[in-house]
Amino acid sequence: MKHALKLGVVGSLGRMGTRVCALAREDSRFQLAAQIARDNFARAPWSNLNVLIDFSTPESSLTALRKAVTSKIAVVIGVTGFSNSQMSQIKAASRKIPIFLSPNFSPGIFWMKRLAKEAAKALPAYDLSILETHHKAKKDAPSGTGKALASVLGRKVEILSSRIGDVVGEHTLVLAGPFERLKITHLAHSRDVFAKGALEAAAWVHSRNPGLYGMEDLFSQNAKG
Ligand SMILES: NC(=O)c1ccc[n+]([C@@H]2O[C@H](COP(=O)([O-])OP(=O)(O)OC[C@H]3O[C@@H](n4cnc5c(N)ncnc54)[C@H](OP(=O)(O)O)[C@@H]3O)[C@@H](O)[C@H]2O)c1
């Protein structure tokens, strides 16, 4: 059997980080080598890791990325809410190390984006609207997934955000025309769908060449077998 990948998780005490650590412990492809929280960030064993999964904040994500570039380790970034200048820093780092970036690691959202693109193209005269609902503690609005969904539609679309209760994540695209509406909805029942997806991304990206990768790369690779 191949050696388990030494995995570091940034934001390990957060809602997502906790689930990534829990699933990594049950996954023989990984050895959970570093659980990186705010108070042990400075003494994390960066150079001892093969791959990093980051579910922290945009600011700490960029600090962790600089450590990863120095230590030449692959990074999976699940954080959302990056500014344009922060995105430029991620792109620059991807010239040196492999980076897998996705605002949503769920297979369902990947396919929702494909269906949404097809539907928007097929119904060019219909009005479009995206509704997204998340828990009250979510920091960014609109959600990264809502923005990613909007970006594939090829025309302007409003995104309506609501932050209520403990909703894990709900996204609906509405296409409204004369006499009818089409709704495409995705409901995340558990954060484990994102945590599992991030682990798949880590297993996939750790041995790639430097570059910026996403769910399209993971799914097209899997489709080829
Ligand atoms: N890509 C996806 O599929 C997906 C799915 C769900 C969520 N997300 C995104 O993932 C991010 C995290 O979400 P969440 O719900 O897990 O948030 P969360 O519960 O607030 O977790 C974030 C964690 O990062 C920690 N942190 C902050 N600064 C740090 C630092 N310098 N070093 C280490 N840890 C640090 C926080 O610690 P403190 O509490 O001490 O600040 C907290 O434990 C958000 O951007 C969210 O939008 C993405």
The ligand as an SDF file (V2000), in Angstrom:
LIG
                    3D

 48 52  0  0  0  0  0  0  0  0999 V2000
  -15.8950   25.1550   -0.5370 N   0  0  0  0  0  0  0  0  0  0  0  0
  -16.9140   24.6250    0.1170 C   0  0  0  0  0  0  0  0  0  0  0  0
  -17.4830   23.5690   -0.2760 O   0  0  0  0  0  0  0  0  0  0  0  0
  -17.3750   25.2970    1.3870 C   0  0  0  0  0  0  0  0  0  0  0  0
  -18.3630   24.7250    2.1770 C   0  0  0  0  0  0  0  0  0  0  0  0
  -18.6940   25.3460    3.3880 C   0  0  0  0  0  0  0  0  0  0  0  0
  -18.0380   26.5210    3.7660 C   0  0  0  0  0  0  0  0  0  0  0  0
  -17.0950   27.0620    2.9420 N   0  0  0  0  0  0  0  0  0  0  0  0
  -16.3210   28.2380    3.3160 C   0  0  0  0  0  0  0  0  0  0  0  0
  -15.2930   27.7860    4.2080 O   0  0  0  0  0  0  0  0  0  0  0  0
  -14.9530   28.8550    5.1030 C   0  0  0  0  0  0  0  0  0  0  0  0
  -15.0710   28.3480    6.5360 C   0  0  0  0  0  0  0  0  0  0  0  0
  -16.4250   28.0690    6.8230 O   0  0  0  0  0  0  0  0  0  0  0  0
  -16.8900   27.5640    8.2680 P   0  0  0  0  0  0  0  0  0  0  0  0
  -18.3640   27.5370    8.2320 O   0  0  0  0  0  0  0  0  0  0  0  0
  -16.1150   26.3350    8.6230 O   0  0  0  0  0  0  0  0  0  0  0  0
  -16.3920   28.8010    9.1600 O   0  0  0  0  0  0  0  0  0  0  0  0
  -15.9630   28.7970   10.7060 P   0  0  0  0  0  0  0  0  0  0  0  0
  -16.7800   27.8140   11.4660 O   0  0  0  0  0  0  0  0  0  0  0  0
  -15.9760   30.2300   11.1260 O   0  0  0  0  0  0  0  0  0  0  0  0
  -14.4730   28.2480   10.6690 O   0  0  0  0  0  0  0  0  0  0  0  0
  -13.3580   29.0120   10.3140 C   0  0  0  0  0  0  0  0  0  0  0  0
  -12.2480   28.6260   11.2420 C   0  0  0  0  0  0  0  0  0  0  0  0
  -11.0310   29.2610   10.8130 O   0  0  0  0  0  0  0  0  0  0  0  0
  -10.3730   29.6600   11.9820 C   0  0  0  0  0  0  0  0  0  0  0  0
   -9.3120   30.6460   11.7640 N   0  0  0  0  0  0  0  0  0  0  0  0
   -9.4240   31.9900   11.6270 C   0  0  0  0  0  0  0  0  0  0  0  0
   -8.1820   32.5280   11.4950 N   0  0  0  0  0  0  0  0  0  0  0  0
   -7.3020   31.4940   11.5620 C   0  0  0  0  0  0  0  0  0  0  0  0
   -5.9000   31.4010   11.5020 C   0  0  0  0  0  0  0  0  0  0  0  0
   -5.1250   32.4910   11.3500 N   0  0  0  0  0  0  0  0  0  0  0  0
   -5.3180   30.1830   11.6060 N   0  0  0  0  0  0  0  0  0  0  0  0
   -6.0570   29.0810   11.7530 C   0  0  0  0  0  0  0  0  0  0  0  0
   -7.4140   29.0840   11.8450 N   0  0  0  0  0  0  0  0  0  0  0  0
   -8.0230   30.2930   11.7300 C   0  0  0  0  0  0  0  0  0  0  0  0
  -11.4640   30.1740   12.8790 C   0  0  0  0  0  0  0  0  0  0  0  0
  -10.9830   30.2920   14.2060 O   0  0  0  0  0  0  0  0  0  0  0  0
  -11.5990   31.4240   15.2040 P   0  0  0  0  0  0  0  0  0  0  0  0
  -12.9430   30.8830   15.5790 O   0  0  0  0  0  0  0  0  0  0  0  0
  -10.5880   31.4590   16.2880 O   0  0  0  0  0  0  0  0  0  0  0  0
  -11.6680   32.6940   14.4130 O   0  0  0  0  0  0  0  0  0  0  0  0
  -12.4980   29.0700   12.6960 C   0  0  0  0  0  0  0  0  0  0  0  0
  -12.2660   27.9870   13.5760 O   0  0  0  0  0  0  0  0  0  0  0  0
  -15.8920   30.0120    4.7660 C   0  0  0  0  0  0  0  0  0  0  0  0
  -15.2190   30.8940    3.8700 O   0  0  0  0  0  0  0  0  0  0  0  0
  -17.0570   29.3220    4.0580 C   0  0  0  0  0  0  0  0  0  0  0  0
  -17.7530   30.1780    3.1780 O   0  0  0  0  0  0  0  0  0  0  0  0
  -16.7630   26.4720    1.7700 C   0  0  0  0  0  0  0  0  0  0  0  0
  1  2  1  0
  2  3  2  0
  2  4  1  0
  4  5  1  0
  4 48  2  0
  5  6  2  0
  6  7  1  0
  7  8  2  0
  8  9  1  0
  8 48  1  0
  9 10  1  0
  9 46  1  0
 10 11  1  0
 11 12  1  0
 11 44  1  0
 12 13  1  0
 13 14  1  0
 14 15  2  0
 14 16  1  0
 14 17  1  0
 17 18  1  0
 18 19  2  0
 18 20  1  0
 18 21  1  0
 21 22  1  0
 22 23  1  0
 23 24  1  0
 23 42  1  0
 24 25  1  0
 25 26  1  0
 25 36  1  0
 26 27  1  0
 26 35  1  0
 27 28  2  0
 28 29  1  0
 29 30  1  0
 29 35  2  0
 30 31  1  0
 30 32  2  0
 32 33  1  0
 33 34  2  0
 34 35  1  0
 36 37  1  0
 36 42  1  0
 37 38  1  0
 38 39  2  0
 38 40  1  0
 38 41  1  0
 42 43  1  0
 44 45  1  0
 44 46  1  0
 46 47  1  0
M  CHG  2   8   1  16  -1
M  END
$$$$
